Amino acid sequence: MNSTPMENRKAAYNTDLFSFLTASPTAFHAVHEMSRRLNDKGFTRLEENNIWAPTPGSYYVIRDGAALLAFTLGSEESSEQGFRAVAAHTDSPALQVKPQPELSGCGCRRLGVEVYGGAILSSWFDRDLSLAGRIAVRLQSSPTSKLFLIHFDTPLLSLPSLAIHLNRDNTEKLNRQQELPPIMMEAGEKTPDFSTILITRLRELYPQVDFEHCELTAFDLFCHDLTPPCLSGLQGEFIHAGRLDNLLSCHAGITAITGPDRSRNTLLYCSNHEETGSLSISGAQGNFLSSVLSRILPDPVSRSSALASSFCISLDNAHATHPNYPEKSDSGHEIRLNKGPVLKYNASQRYATSAATAAIFCDICHDADIKPQKFVMRSDMPCGSTVGPMTAAALGIRTVDVGAASLAMHSIREMTGSSDPLLCFRSLTSFFTGDFHFV
């Protein structure tokens, strides 16, 4: 059977998404991969510690290695006419390695870890785990430590479940201090310490750097699953992968903003630390976005006018209705995989969607021949949130909360429909290029 053009387009898009996910085991790697793609598409990197006044063109800025802001000053619009903005986040729930992590006992060396974000901890057991992140090293040739990305691309860690014979009640409650340290190696007289293992890996990754007599000074390291993304289902209807929340959105945003049409003012803001509250130098409660906007538009009156003419899509994965637990969802708002982007509503403004902003997004989807779904949490259950409300409140920019439908959110291995990533991308392309008015 011959494939249709749309099926071919979906397959090519998902192949590129899988490459992006594989290259992005941490937020630091995701930003590195996004910057590589931006460079390839002609974007110019700007440094925050330099003075710059960008003219029409495409640019990007990185803060603290894990947050990225890309923007195009359109060829047919002035900055004062506002921006079409997309907000997402680069981080995902994980196990973060402690500063002095080495633990020994029962003939094994383990790593002490903290839980980063709202991880489904049971999903981390009995998997092929590895380490990735960034490391600060003081080289012999420099008095100042330098940062390096690091990634072990082979199985390095394991977190074995306790046998059912020793845990008859099979409780799901875990002691995070005692039961989560993954096993790294056998302990013995010749077992290298953790810093030696890291420096050895750096030598493999950066053969051009002289690490002789260097000193490891600090690190931000995370455990992650090595299982690659894949399609499943009889006809490849589903996607299984780690970190879909929210790298699926980052990928859609970076692919849309690097498109060939650069006539409009567009902006992509990928912040860090959303999973822990966003209160950080690189989080959405920080000043990264407002700082960059104030440099694009130094005049406060012009900036306020531009923001009042702007519109933001907060793109973060949405809950699909689970077929095994339909009672956990609102019966009047069934959300299905492969049925289009999901508009997210909440009366307490945990999502930023209003009738006005939802109508604009529906117009965007109509232009792209997409029909959005509508989600609301059960009234007797607490609702999560996104960077949308804080971005809207801080900047006074009208915002809508949207996301790709997904299952197993915050598991080490999440699930979405194989059509959903492309549908999100198509809605963003329509948003960035269509003839819409936001006032």
Disulfide bonds with the S-S distance in Angstrom:
none
